[in-house]
């Protein structure tokens, strides 16, 4: 089975994440996409993140109606902070019959030289890059593929959190189930 690993803090997961995942499934040979919820991204301050179990719950709510999508908590069991290279090595060992590809935005790829063992990550894994506004990717790596037909989505979790703090609507930016859970639980209001 061909699985795309979509890593992120998902703080919160939004429609842009889901549109990108669906588009990648529709335009590549991937059969499923696993949303890998990172409990602690080494490049983000942990105090700005909603609790990892709450974020995982929101991702599960957002993906539960699409059998092609799945939220996984594999990084919750690994050392923190989370490093993509460690996670993918663990998954390859645990699921030797699966073929994994890494999905990332061009904004992440332009900074990949800051990642742990980035050379090994690129050499040993297929990486699918979706474009993000303002971040052009040019690469000669044989395992890196820029997806030119992915919609440019300018929705950010940061702007969603700001809308929540200002008590503005986030309808159409997140799925209805995610919006209801955020409202019910009072997430991101502080």
Helices and strands as residue ranges (DSSP letters): E 2-8, H 15-27, E 32-37, G 46-48, H 52-63, E 69-72, G 74-76, H 84-94, E 99-105, H 106-109, G 112-114, H 118-124, E 126-130, E 144-147, H 157-165, H 176-185
